[in-house]
């Protein structure tokens, strides 16, 4: 595959790749601390499902880890929009 094609794919799917990488790190990190700069993704997960609305970090981690490879793309796509809204709100509040 040409490098131009690879760059185009990455540019087109940057949000999904970033969220998928953050989710992978989140699950792999176990019970470690969450990077405060990534908390908007955790909040997006909470908002994505009513049963996760008040969930603690470990419950969210278990839920994400339980997703199979066919569910992950839809899950990432779902939380992408929510995460972008939260992130933009956080940035606007910090700059105010």
LUMVEXNU-169100 format. One record per residue: residue in three letters; x, y, z of N, C-alpha, C, O in turn. Coordinates in nm, 2 decimals. Layout:
% LUMVEXNU-169100
<aa ALA&neast X&nnorth Y&nup Z&caeast X&canorth Y&caup Z&ceast X&cnorth Y&cup Z&oeast X&onorth Y&oup Z>
...
***
This chain:
% LUMVEXNU-169100
<aa UNK&neast 0.08&nnorth -0.12&nup 0.00&caeast 0.00&canorth 0.00&caup 0.00&ceast 0.09&cnorth 0.12&cup 0.00&oeast 0.19&onorth 0.13&oup 0.08>
<aa UNK&neast 0.06&nnorth 0.22&nup -0.08&caeast 0.13&canorth 0.34&caup -0.09&ceast 0.12&cnorth 0.42&cup 0.04&oeast 0.02&onorth 0.41&oup 0.11>
<aa UNK&neast 0.22&nnorth 0.50&nup 0.07&caeast 0.22&canorth 0.58&caup 0.19&ceast 0.11&cnorth 0.69&cup 0.18&oeast 0.05&onorth 0.73&oup 0.28>
<aa UNK&neast 0.08&nnorth 0.74&nup 0.05&caeast -0.03&canorth 0.84&caup 0.04&ceast -0.16&cnorth 0.78&cup 0.08&oeast -0.24&onorth 0.84&oup 0.14>
<aa UNK&neast -0.18&nnorth 0.65&nup 0.04&caeast -0.31&canorth 0.59&caup 0.08&ceast -0.32&cnorth 0.57&cup 0.23&oeast -0.42&onorth 0.59&oup 0.29>
<aa UNK&neast -0.21&nnorth 0.53&nup 0.29&caeast -0.20&canorth 0.51&caup 0.44&ceast -0.23&cnorth 0.64&cup 0.51&oeast -0.31&onorth 0.65&oup 0.60>
<aa UNK&neast -0.16&nnorth 0.75&nup 0.46&caeast -0.19&canorth 0.88&caup 0.52&ceast -0.33&cnorth 0.93&cup 0.51&oeast -0.39&onorth 0.99&oup 0.60>
<aa UNK&neast -0.39&nnorth 0.90&nup 0.39&caeast -0.53&canorth 0.93&caup 0.37&ceast -0.62&cnorth 0.86&cup 0.47&oeast -0.72&onorth 0.92&oup 0.52>
<aa UNK&neast -0.60&nnorth 0.73&nup 0.49&caeast -0.68&canorth 0.65&caup 0.58&ceast -0.66&cnorth 0.70&cup 0.72&oeast -0.76&onorth 0.72&oup 0.79>
<aa UNK&neast -0.54&nnorth 0.73&nup 0.76&caeast -0.52&canorth 0.78&caup 0.90&ceast -0.59&cnorth 0.92&cup 0.92&oeast -0.65&onorth 0.94&oup 1.02>
<aa UNK&neast -0.57&nnorth 1.01&nup 0.82&caeast -0.63&canorth 1.14&caup 0.83&ceast -0.79&cnorth 1.13&cup 0.84&oeast -0.85&onorth 1.20&oup 0.91>
<aa UNK&neast -0.84&nnorth 1.04&nup 0.76&caeast -0.99&canorth 1.02&caup 0.75&ceast -1.04&cnorth 0.96&cup 0.88&oeast -1.15&onorth 0.99&oup 0.93>
<aa UNK&neast -0.96&nnorth 0.88&nup 0.95&caeast -1.01&canorth 0.80&caup 1.07&ceast -0.93&cnorth 0.84&cup 1.19&oeast -0.93&onorth 0.76&oup 1.29>
<aa UNK&neast -0.88&nnorth 0.96&nup 1.20&caeast -0.80&canorth 1.00&caup 1.31&ceast -0.87&cnorth 0.99&cup 1.45&oeast -0.82&onorth 0.94&oup 1.54>
<aa UNK&neast -1.00&nnorth 1.04&nup 1.45&caeast -1.07&canorth 1.04&caup 1.58&ceast -1.09&cnorth 0.90&cup 1.62&oeast -1.07&onorth 0.87&oup 1.74>
<aa UNK&neast -1.13&nnorth 0.81&nup 1.53&caeast -1.15&canorth 0.67&caup 1.57&ceast -1.03&cnorth 0.60&cup 1.62&oeast -1.03&onorth 0.53&oup 1.72>
<aa UNK&neast -0.92&nnorth 0.63&nup 1.55&caeast -0.79&canorth 0.57&caup 1.59&ceast -0.75&cnorth 0.62&cup 1.73&oeast -0.70&onorth 0.54&oup 1.81>
<aa UNK&neast -0.76&nnorth 0.75&nup 1.75&caeast -0.73&canorth 0.80&caup 1.88&ceast -0.81&cnorth 0.75&cup 2.00&oeast -0.76&onorth 0.71&oup 2.10>
<aa UNK&neast -0.94&nnorth 0.74&nup 1.97&caeast -1.03&canorth 0.68&caup 2.08&ceast -1.00&cnorth 0.53&cup 2.10&oeast -1.00&onorth 0.49&oup 2.21>
<aa UNK&neast -0.98&nnorth 0.46&nup 1.99&caeast -0.95&canorth 0.32&caup 2.00&ceast -0.82&cnorth 0.30&cup 2.08&oeast -0.81&onorth 0.21&oup 2.16>
<aa UNK&neast -0.72&nnorth 0.38&nup 2.05&caeast -0.59&canorth 0.37&caup 2.12&ceast -0.61&cnorth 0.40&cup 2.27&oeast -0.56&onorth 0.34&oup 2.36>
<aa UNK&neast -0.69&nnorth 0.51&nup 2.30&caeast -0.71&canorth 0.54&caup 2.44&ceast -0.79&cnorth 0.43&cup 2.51&oeast -0.76&onorth 0.40&oup 2.63>
<aa UNK&neast -0.89&nnorth 0.37&nup 2.44&caeast -0.96&canorth 0.26&caup 2.51&ceast -0.87&cnorth 0.14&cup 2.53&oeast -0.88&onorth 0.08&oup 2.64>
<aa UNK&neast -0.78&nnorth 0.11&nup 2.44&caeast -0.69&canorth 0.00&caup 2.45&ceast -0.60&cnorth 0.02&cup 2.57&oeast -0.57&onorth -0.07&oup 2.65>
<aa UNK&neast -0.55&nnorth 0.14&nup 2.58&caeast -0.46&canorth 0.18&caup 2.70&ceast -0.54&cnorth 0.17&cup 2.83&oeast -0.49&onorth 0.12&oup 2.93>
<aa UNK&neast -0.66&nnorth 0.22&nup 2.83&caeast -0.75&canorth 0.22&caup 2.94&ceast -0.77&cnorth 0.08&cup 3.00&oeast -0.76&onorth 0.05&oup 3.12>
<aa UNK&neast -0.80&nnorth -0.01&nup 2.91&caeast -0.82&canorth -0.15&caup 2.95&ceast -0.69&cnorth -0.22&cup 2.99&oeast -0.69&onorth -0.29&oup 3.09>
<aa UNK&neast -0.59&nnorth -0.20&nup 2.92&caeast -0.46&canorth -0.26&caup 2.95&ceast -0.40&cnorth -0.21&cup 3.08&oeast -0.32&onorth -0.28&oup 3.14>
<aa UNK&neast -0.43&nnorth -0.09&nup 3.12&caeast -0.36&canorth -0.03&caup 3.23&ceast -0.41&cnorth -0.08&cup 3.36&oeast -0.35&onorth -0.06&oup 3.47>
<aa UNK&neast -0.52&nnorth -0.16&nup 3.36&caeast -0.57&canorth -0.22&caup 3.48&ceast -0.63&cnorth -0.12&cup 3.58&oeast -0.70&onorth -0.03&oup 3.53>
<aa UNK&neast -0.60&nnorth -0.13&nup 3.70&caeast -0.66&canorth -0.03&caup 3.80&ceast -0.57&cnorth 0.09&cup 3.82&oeast -0.59&onorth 0.16&oup 3.92>
<aa UNK&neast -0.49&nnorth 0.12&nup 3.73&caeast -0.40&canorth 0.24&caup 3.74&ceast -0.48&cnorth 0.37&cup 3.73&oeast -0.60&onorth 0.37&oup 3.69>
<aa UNK&neast -0.42&nnorth 0.48&nup 3.75&caeast -0.48&canorth 0.61&caup 3.74&ceast -0.51&cnorth 0.64&cup 3.59&oeast -0.45&onorth 0.59&oup 3.50>
<aa UNK&neast -0.62&nnorth 0.72&nup 3.58&caeast -0.66&canorth 0.77&caup 3.45&ceast -0.59&cnorth 0.90&cup 3.42&oeast -0.59&onorth 0.99&oup 3.51>
<aa UNK&neast -0.54&nnorth 0.92&nup 3.30&caeast -0.48&canorth 1.05&caup 3.26&ceast -0.60&cnorth 1.15&cup 3.26&oeast -0.69&onorth 1.13&oup 3.19>
<aa UNK&neast -0.58&nnorth 1.26&nup 3.34&caeast -0.69&canorth 1.36&caup 3.35&ceast -0.73&cnorth 1.41&cup 3.21&oeast -0.84&onorth 1.45&oup 3.19>
<aa UNK&neast -0.63&nnorth 1.42&nup 3.12&caeast -0.66&canorth 1.47&caup 2.98&ceast -0.75&cnorth 1.37&cup 2.90&oeast -0.80&onorth 1.41&oup 2.80>
<aa UNK&neast -0.77&nnorth 1.25&nup 2.95&caeast -0.85&canorth 1.15&caup 2.88&ceast -0.98&cnorth 1.13&cup 2.95&oeast -1.06&onorth 1.04&oup 2.91>
<aa UNK&neast -1.01&nnorth 1.20&nup 3.05&caeast -1.13&canorth 1.17&caup 3.13&ceast -1.26&cnorth 1.20&cup 3.04&oeast -1.37&onorth 1.15&oup 3.07>
<aa UNK&neast -1.24&nnorth 1.29&nup 2.94&caeast -1.36&canorth 1.31&caup 2.86&ceast -1.41&cnorth 1.19&cup 2.78&oeast -1.52&onorth 1.17&oup 2.75>
<aa UNK&neast -1.31&nnorth 1.10&nup 2.76&caeast -1.35&canorth 0.97&caup 2.69&ceast -1.43&cnorth 0.88&cup 2.79&oeast -1.53&onorth 0.82&oup 2.76>
<aa UNK&neast -1.38&nnorth 0.88&nup 2.92&caeast -1.46&canorth 0.80&caup 3.02&ceast -1.60&cnorth 0.86&cup 3.04&oeast -1.69&onorth 0.79&oup 3.05>
<aa UNK&neast -1.61&nnorth 0.99&nup 3.04&caeast -1.74&canorth 1.06&caup 3.05&ceast -1.83&cnorth 1.02&cup 2.93&oeast -1.95&onorth 1.00&oup 2.95>
<aa UNK&neast -1.77&nnorth 1.02&nup 2.81&caeast -1.84&canorth 0.98&caup 2.69&ceast -1.90&cnorth 0.84&cup 2.70&oeast -2.01&onorth 0.81&oup 2.66>
<aa UNK&neast -1.81&nnorth 0.75&nup 2.76&caeast -1.86&canorth 0.61&caup 2.78&ceast -1.98&cnorth 0.61&cup 2.87&oeast -2.08&onorth 0.54&oup 2.85>
<aa UNK&neast -1.97&nnorth 0.69&nup 2.98&caeast -2.08&canorth 0.69&caup 3.08&ceast -2.21&cnorth 0.74&cup 3.01&oeast -2.32&onorth 0.69&oup 3.04>
<aa UNK&neast -2.19&nnorth 0.84&nup 2.93&caeast -2.31&canorth 0.90&caup 2.86&ceast -2.36&cnorth 0.81&cup 2.75&oeast -2.48&onorth 0.83&oup 2.70>
<aa UNK&neast -2.28&nnorth 0.72&nup 2.70&caeast -2.32&canorth 0.63&caup 2.59&ceast -2.43&cnorth 0.53&cup 2.62&oeast -2.50&onorth 0.48&oup 2.53>
<aa UNK&neast -2.43&nnorth 0.49&nup 2.75&caeast -2.52&canorth 0.38&caup 2.79&ceast -2.58&cnorth 0.42&cup 2.93&oeast -2.51&onorth 0.46&oup 3.02>
<aa UNK&neast -2.71&nnorth 0.40&nup 2.94&caeast -2.78&canorth 0.44&caup 3.07&ceast -2.73&cnorth 0.35&cup 3.18&oeast -2.72&onorth 0.40&oup 3.30>
<aa UNK&neast -2.69&nnorth 0.23&nup 3.16&caeast -2.64&canorth 0.14&caup 3.27&ceast -2.50&cnorth 0.18&cup 3.31&oeast -2.45&onorth 0.13&oup 3.41>
<aa UNK&neast -2.43&nnorth 0.26&nup 3.23&caeast -2.30&canorth 0.30&caup 3.27&ceast -2.30&cnorth 0.45&cup 3.33&oeast -2.19&onorth 0.50&oup 3.36>
<aa UNK&neast -2.41&nnorth 0.51&nup 3.33&caeast -2.42&canorth 0.65&caup 3.37&ceast -2.35&cnorth 0.68&cup 3.50&oeast -2.27&onorth 0.78&oup 3.51>
<aa UNK&neast -2.37&nnorth 0.60&nup 3.60&caeast -2.31&canorth 0.62&caup 3.73&ceast -2.20&cnorth 0.52&cup 3.77&oeast -2.16&onorth 0.50&oup 3.88>
<aa UNK&neast -2.15&nnorth 0.45&nup 3.66&caeast -2.05&canorth 0.34&caup 3.68&ceast -1.92&cnorth 0.40&cup 3.73&oeast -1.87&onorth 0.50&oup 3.69>
<aa UNK&neast -1.85&nnorth 0.32&nup 3.81&caeast -1.72&canorth 0.35&caup 3.85&ceast -1.62&cnorth 0.31&cup 3.74&oeast -1.66&onorth 0.24&oup 3.65>
<aa UNK&neast -1.49&nnorth 0.35&nup 3.76&caeast -1.39&canorth 0.33&caup 3.65&ceast -1.38&cnorth 0.18&cup 3.63&oeast -1.36&onorth 0.14&oup 3.51>
<aa UNK&neast -1.37&nnorth 0.10&nup 3.73&caeast -1.35&canorth -0.05&caup 3.71&ceast -1.47&cnorth -0.11&cup 3.64&oeast -1.44&onorth -0.20&oup 3.55>
<aa UNK&neast -1.59&nnorth -0.07&nup 3.66&caeast -1.70&canorth -0.12&caup 3.59&ceast -1.70&cnorth -0.09&cup 3.44&oeast -1.73&onorth -0.17&oup 3.35>
<aa UNK&neast -1.66&nnorth 0.04&nup 3.42&caeast -1.64&canorth 0.08&caup 3.28&ceast -1.53&cnorth 0.00&cup 3.21&oeast -1.54&onorth -0.04&oup 3.10>
<aa UNK&neast -1.42&nnorth -0.02&nup 3.28&caeast -1.31&canorth -0.10&caup 3.23&ceast -1.35&cnorth -0.24&cup 3.19&oeast -1.32&onorth -0.29&oup 3.09>
<aa UNK&neast -1.43&nnorth -0.30&nup 3.28&caeast -1.48&canorth -0.43&caup 3.26&ceast -1.57&cnorth -0.44&cup 3.14&oeast -1.57&onorth -0.53&oup 3.06>
<aa UNK&neast -1.66&nnorth -0.34&nup 3.12&caeast -1.75&canorth -0.33&caup 3.01&ceast -1.67&cnorth -0.32&cup 2.88&oeast -1.70&onorth -0.40&oup 2.79>
<aa UNK&neast -1.58&nnorth -0.23&nup 2.87&caeast -1.50&canorth -0.21&caup 2.75&ceast -1.42&cnorth -0.34&cup 2.72&oeast -1.42&onorth -0.38&oup 2.60>
<aa UNK&neast -1.36&nnorth -0.40&nup 2.82&caeast -1.29&canorth -0.52&caup 2.80&ceast -1.38&cnorth -0.64&cup 2.75&oeast -1.33&onorth -0.73&oup 2.68>
<aa UNK&neast -1.51&nnorth -0.63&nup 2.78&caeast -1.60&canorth -0.74&caup 2.74&ceast -1.64&cnorth -0.73&cup 2.60&oeast -1.70&onorth -0.83&oup 2.54>
<aa UNK&neast -1.62&nnorth -0.62&nup 2.53&caeast -1.66&canorth -0.60&caup 2.39&ceast -1.58&cnorth -0.69&cup 2.30&oeast -1.46&onorth -0.71&oup 2.32>
<aa UNK&neast -1.65&nnorth -0.76&nup 2.21&caeast -1.57&canorth -0.84&caup 2.11&ceast -1.53&cnorth -0.75&cup 1.99&oeast -1.57&onorth -0.64&oup 1.98>
<aa UNK&neast -1.45&nnorth -0.80&nup 1.91&caeast -1.39&canorth -0.72&caup 1.80&ceast -1.49&cnorth -0.67&cup 1.70&oeast -1.46&onorth -0.57&oup 1.64>
<aa UNK&neast -1.60&nnorth -0.73&nup 1.69&caeast -1.71&canorth -0.69&caup 1.60&ceast -1.79&cnorth -0.57&cup 1.67&oeast -1.85&onorth -0.49&oup 1.59>
<aa UNK&neast -1.79&nnorth -0.56&nup 1.80&caeast -1.86&canorth -0.45&caup 1.87&ceast -1.78&cnorth -0.33&cup 1.88&oeast -1.83&onorth -0.22&oup 1.89>
<aa UNK&neast -1.65&nnorth -0.34&nup 1.88&caeast -1.56&canorth -0.22&caup 1.91&ceast -1.58&cnorth -0.11&cup 1.81&oeast -1.59&onorth 0.01&oup 1.85>
<aa UNK&neast -1.58&nnorth -0.14&nup 1.67&caeast -1.60&canorth -0.02&caup 1.58&ceast -1.72&cnorth 0.06&cup 1.61&oeast -1.72&onorth 0.18&oup 1.60>
<aa UNK&neast -1.84&nnorth -0.01&nup 1.63&caeast -1.96&canorth 0.06&caup 1.66&ceast -1.95&cnorth 0.14&cup 1.79&oeast -2.00&onorth 0.25&oup 1.80>
<aa UNK&neast -1.89&nnorth 0.08&nup 1.89&caeast -1.88&canorth 0.14&caup 2.02&ceast -1.79&cnorth 0.27&cup 2.00&oeast -1.82&onorth 0.38&oup 2.06>
<aa UNK&neast -1.68&nnorth 0.26&nup 1.93&caeast -1.59&canorth 0.37&caup 1.91&ceast -1.66&cnorth 0.48&cup 1.84&oeast -1.65&onorth 0.60&oup 1.87>
<aa UNK&neast -1.74&nnorth 0.44&nup 1.73&caeast -1.81&canorth 0.54&caup 1.66&ceast -1.91&cnorth 0.61&cup 1.74&oeast -1.93&onorth 0.73&oup 1.73>
<aa UNK&neast -1.98&nnorth 0.54&nup 1.83&caeast -2.08&canorth 0.59&caup 1.92&ceast -2.02&cnorth 0.70&cup 2.01&oeast -2.08&onorth 0.81&oup 2.03>
<aa UNK&neast -1.91&nnorth 0.66&nup 2.08&caeast -1.86&canorth 0.75&caup 2.18&ceast -1.78&cnorth 0.86&cup 2.11&oeast -1.75&onorth 0.96&oup 2.18>
<aa UNK&neast -1.74&nnorth 0.85&nup 1.99&caeast -1.66&canorth 0.96&caup 1.92&ceast -1.74&cnorth 1.09&cup 1.92&oeast -1.68&onorth 1.19&oup 1.96>
<aa UNK&neast -1.86&nnorth 1.09&nup 1.88&caeast -1.94&canorth 1.21&caup 1.88&ceast -1.96&cnorth 1.27&cup 2.02&oeast -1.95&onorth 1.39&oup 2.04>
<aa UNK&neast -1.99&nnorth 1.18&nup 2.11&caeast -2.01&canorth 1.23&caup 2.25&ceast -1.88&cnorth 1.29&cup 2.31&oeast -1.88&onorth 1.39&oup 2.37>
<aa UNK&neast -1.77&nnorth 1.22&nup 2.28&caeast -1.64&canorth 1.26&caup 2.33&ceast -1.60&cnorth 1.39&cup 2.27&oeast -1.54&onorth 1.48&oup 2.34>
<aa UNK&neast -1.63&nnorth 1.41&nup 2.14&caeast -1.59&canorth 1.54&caup 2.08&ceast -1.67&cnorth 1.65&cup 2.14&oeast -1.61&onorth 1.76&oup 2.16>
<aa UNK&neast -1.80&nnorth 1.63&nup 2.17&caeast -1.88&canorth 1.74&caup 2.23&ceast -1.82&cnorth 1.77&cup 2.37&oeast -1.81&onorth 1.89&oup 2.40>
<aa UNK&neast -1.79&nnorth 1.67&nup 2.45&caeast -1.74&canorth 1.70&caup 2.58&ceast -1.60&cnorth 1.77&cup 2.57&oeast -1.58&onorth 1.86&oup 2.65>
<aa UNK&neast -1.51&nnorth 1.72&nup 2.48&caeast -1.38&canorth 1.78&caup 2.47&ceast -1.39&cnorth 1.93&cup 2.43&oeast -1.33&onorth 2.01&oup 2.49>
<aa UNK&neast -1.48&nnorth 1.96&nup 2.33&caeast -1.49&canorth 2.10&caup 2.29&ceast -1.55&cnorth 2.18&cup 2.40&oeast -1.51&onorth 2.30&oup 2.42>
<aa UNK&neast -1.64&nnorth 2.13&nup 2.48&caeast -1.69&canorth 2.20&caup 2.59&ceast -1.58&cnorth 2.23&cup 2.70&oeast -1.57&onorth 2.34&oup 2.75>
<aa UNK&neast -1.50&nnorth 2.13&nup 2.72&caeast -1.39&canorth 2.15&caup 2.82&ceast -1.29&cnorth 2.25&cup 2.77&oeast -1.25&onorth 2.33&oup 2.85>
<aa UNK&neast -1.26&nnorth 2.25&nup 2.64&caeast -1.17&canorth 2.35&caup 2.59&ceast -1.23&cnorth 2.49&cup 2.60&oeast -1.15&onorth 2.58&oup 2.63>
<aa UNK&neast -1.35&nnorth 2.50&nup 2.56&caeast -1.41&canorth 2.64&caup 2.57&ceast -1.42&cnorth 2.69&cup 2.71&oeast -1.41&onorth 2.81&oup 2.74>
<aa UNK&neast -1.45&nnorth 2.60&nup 2.81&caeast -1.45&canorth 2.64&caup 2.95&ceast -1.31&cnorth 2.68&cup 3.00&oeast -1.29&onorth 2.78&oup 3.07>
<aa UNK&neast -1.21&nnorth 2.61&nup 2.96&caeast -1.07&canorth 2.64&caup 3.00&ceast -1.02&cnorth 2.77&cup 2.94&oeast -0.95&onorth 2.85&oup 3.00>
<aa UNK&neast -1.07&nnorth 2.81&nup 2.82&caeast -1.02&canorth 2.93&caup 2.75&ceast -1.11&cnorth 3.05&cup 2.79&oeast -1.07&onorth 3.16&oup 2.75>
<aa UNK&neast -1.21&nnorth 3.03&nup 2.86&caeast -1.30&canorth 3.14&caup 2.90&ceast -1.24&cnorth 3.22&cup 3.02&oeast -1.30&onorth 3.32&oup 3.06>
***
